[in-house]
Structures are given as C-alpha cells and as structure tokens.
Amino acid sequence: MPPRFWALLLLAIGSAGFAAPPREIIVSAGASLTEVFTEAARQYEARHPDVRVLLNFGASGSLLQQIAMGAPVDVFASADQETMDRAARKGLIRPGQRHDFAGNALVVAVPRDSRLAIGTLADLHQPAVRRIAIGNPATVPAGRYAHRALRDAGHQEALSGKLIATQNVRQALDYVARGEVEAAFVYRTDVLVMPERVRQAFVVPLAKPIRYPIAAVADSRHPDDAARFIAFVRGEEGQALLRRHGFLSP
C-alpha cells in the first residue's frame, strides 16, 4: 500500500479514538409509557446520534420522589396532573417547559378467558369477583383515578376488602394477566400490551379526562437536549407513535 494510504488510515483511527461519546439524558416516565417511550427513544437517537436516551419507568409518584432526592433526571413524564403539580410546587421542573402530550382512559380489565359478566362498577360486587388489583393511590395515578371513581359512585367502602394494592399499573396488569385477580384497574393502553391474555371489560367513568404532562427537570444537566426530546414527543412523529400505541390526543 502507498504511504499516503497508511497515513490516511492512521488519521482516521486517531480521529475515531478522540470522538466525543454521546451525551446521555435520563427520562423518567410513568409505567404505562414503557413501550411507547422505548420506541420513541430509539427513534430520537436515530435522528440525534450524539444523544443517548436512558429510560427509567415506574409509578409517577415514586419517580417524583427520586427526583426530589436528587436523582439525575432530565425529563419527567407523569401519568397525571397532580404529580406534576407537586413537582412544580417543589421547584423540580423548569417553568414554561411543562406540556400535556397524551391522553388515556381508565378501564377494568379481566383475564382473556374470564366468563364473569362485568360491565359496570356495580358488577364488581358479585361474590365471584374476589380480588381486584388497583394501584396504590399514594404513588400510582391509575390507583388514584380508580379510588376516586369508586368513591364518587359509592362503591369504595363495600369493595375495600377485595382491593389488592400494587406498586404500579403494570403490576396490576400482570396480576390479571396471570389470573391472580378477577379484575384490575389499568389504562386502556395497558390492555393493548397483552391482548392475548387480558381484555377490557368496560371503561371507568371519570369526572375529568386523563392527561399526561411532560416537563424538563430543573436540575437537568442537558437542558437543551431535554427540551428537544420533549419537542419530539409533542411533534408530529411522536404524536403518531403515541396514537399507534393507543394513546389519545392531549
């Protein structure tokens, strides 16, 4: 090989060796966003190869506690307004960088092969319904929505002995998918994750629609990247992805 070839090869190797690693942003999101945000992160990275998106999923309230304790989070996406309101009151998110990006519906799910006639909240009183999975209302938005719906309809006290608290909405989904409970309060989008194992019995009536907010965290190490990821989620491509996963418009 001519000397010029080796010189260019060494130059290329040297340049690659000093290439800056991708910047990492951490996105903490409610458990119901697991599949759609995993796909969104990969699409975002494909368009921004200088950025790597690290995902952290869990109950929205638990994620807020992590942020409050100093977890290095750049973007926070909650399944409810109440949790994001608490974040704002504590100064944990950047002013002017909070936006609603998706909607959802609360449903009662049952095992796919269930033969129980469940079409309303009142049907949960029947003796054959022994256990109902429901998120812990202290940290799980789906649990708060469900408890309020039961309270408003006058069913909460009578059903309290059947309720099995879960750490997040996906744990409630797992319980009903495995047949460990006769019913579970989950989101409509959760049912779509396991169509072969669970089915939607009915939509739970709520006083207010479910809206998901997203915001840049105040202590983000990469505020510009956080803002760009939020813009992607809210943009045409991100919204199309959310719709494909069953989410509603914000």
N, C-alpha and C positions, 0 to 999 in steps of 0.2 A: 504494500500500500504506500502511496506517496506520503511524504512527511506532512503535507497540508491536511490529509485525511485524519492522521493521528492528532494533529493539533486541534482540529475542529471537534473531534471526539472527546478529547480531554476538556475542552472548553464547555461542551455540553454537559459532561459529567459533573464538572465543577459547579456549573450554574444550577443543576438539579439538586446538588448537595446543599446549596445555600437557599433553596426555595423556601419561602415562609410557609409554615404549616397553616391549615385552615383555622380561622377564628371559630371558636365554639360558643354557641348561645344555648342556654338551657331554657326549655319551655315546660312549665308545669301546667298540666291540664286535667280537667275532670275525667274520671274513669270512662264515662260514656263516649269520650272523644278518642279513645285508643286507636281504633282502626283508621278513622279519617285523618287524624293528625299524623299518624305514622306514614300514611301515603302522602300527605301534604308536605311533610318534612323532606321526604325523598325527592319530590318534585321541586321543592325550593332549592335543595342542594344541587340538583342538576342544572338549575339556572344560575346558581351562585356558587360555583365550585370553591370559592375562597371561604365559604362558611359551612360549618358542620352543625347540625341541629341535634341537640341531645334532649330526649323526651323523658318526662317524669309524670306518671299518671297516678291518680288516687282520688280519694274523696276531696271535694273542693275545700272543705273546712280544714282538713289535715294539711293540704298544700299551703293554705294561708298561714297556718301555724309554723310551717317550715320556713316560709319567707320571713315571718315576724322574728324568728330565731336566728336569722342571718344566712339562710341558705342562698347560694349564689345563683339566683334565678333572674332571667332576663325578661321573660314573657309569662304572664299568668292568664289562663283561660278558665273561667268558672262556669259551672252549670246553673248558677242562679245569680240574681242581682244582690241578694242580701250579703253573700260572702264578699262580693266585690265592693259593696258599700262599706263593709268593715275594713277592707284593705285601704279604701280611700280615707276613711276617718283616721286611720293609724298612720297615714302618710306613706304607705308602702307602694303606691303606684304613682306614675307621673301624671300630673294634671294635664288635661286635654288629650291624653293618649288612651282613653277608655272608650271602647266602641262595642255595641251589640253586633254579633256576627252570625248568629244562628238561632233557630227556634226548635222546639221539640214538643212532644206530648207525653204525658204520663199514662201508662196503661197497666192493667193487671194481666200478667202472663201466666199461663198454665202449661204443664207438660204437653207435648205434642199429642200424646195418645190419651189425654185425660177425657173421661166421659162425663165429668161433672157439668151440670148446667149452671154456668157462671156468666152472667151478662150485666150485673149491676153490683154495686157495693153491698146491697142488702143480701145478695146471694152468698156472700162470704160467711153469713151466719149459719148456714146449714151445717149439721154435725159432720158431714163427710169432709168438710174443709177444716182440718185440724191444725195446720200450721201455715202461716203466711209470712213470707220474707219481706222485710221492709228495712230500708237504710236507717242507721242511727241518726235521728234528726239533729243531733248536736253538731255533726260534721258532714252529713250526706244530704245535699239538696233534694234528691229524689225522696228521701225519707221525710224531709220537712213538707214537701208538696203533698205526700201521701197522708201524713198525720193531719194536716190541715183539711184535706178533703174529707177524711173520716170524721173529724171534729165537726166540720160545717154541716155534714149530712147526718150527724147524730149517731154515728156508729163506733166512735173511738173507744168508749168505755166498755161496751159489750164485746168488742173484738180484741181487747187488750191482752187477754190470756192466750190468744192464738199467734200474736205477733212475735216473730223471730228477728232480732236486730242484726244487721250486717254492717261491715266496715265500709262498704261502698256499694254502688248499684250493681257492679259486675258480680259481686259475691251473691247478691240476691238472685241474679240471673243464673249463676252456677247452681244454686240450691234448687231452683225449679227445674233446671235442665237435667239434674241428676234425680229428680223425683223425690227429693228430701222434704219438699213442701208441696202443698196442693196449689199454691198460688204465690205470686210475688209482684210487688210494685216495682216496675222498671220503666225505662223510656221506650218509646216506640222503636227507636233506632237500635236499642239493645236486642229486641226480638229479632230484628233483621240479621243480627250476627249469628244466631243459631236457629235458622228456620226449620232445620230437620229435627230439632229437639224441643223447641218451645213454640207456642203460638199465642197470639194476642186474643184475650177473652173479651176485653172492652176497653174503651178509652175512659179514663177517670175524669169526671168534670172538675174543673178548677176555676177559682174566682178570677185568676189572672193568667194570661198565657206565659209559657216558659220561654225566657230569652236568655241566651248565653252571652256574657260580656268577655272581652279580651282587653288586656292593658299591658303597657310596658312597666316593668318594676322600677321603682325609684332608684334602687342601687344597682341597676344593670351596668355591667362592665362594658357592654357594647350597645349603647342606646340607639345608634343609627341602624345597626343590624336588627335590633328588636323592632324598631318602627317599620323596617322593610318587611319583616316576616308578618307583622300584623296587617300591613297593606296587602300582602299576598293572600292571606286568609280572607280578607274582605273583598278582594278583587274578583274579577270575572272567573279566573281559573279556580281560585279557592272556593268560591260560591258554587260553582258547577260540581266540584268534588263533594262538597257538603250535601248537595241535593242527591247525588248518586248514592250517598250513604244514608239517605232517608231523612236528613235534617230539613227543617222548614226555613223559609226566609226570615231574617230578623225583624 
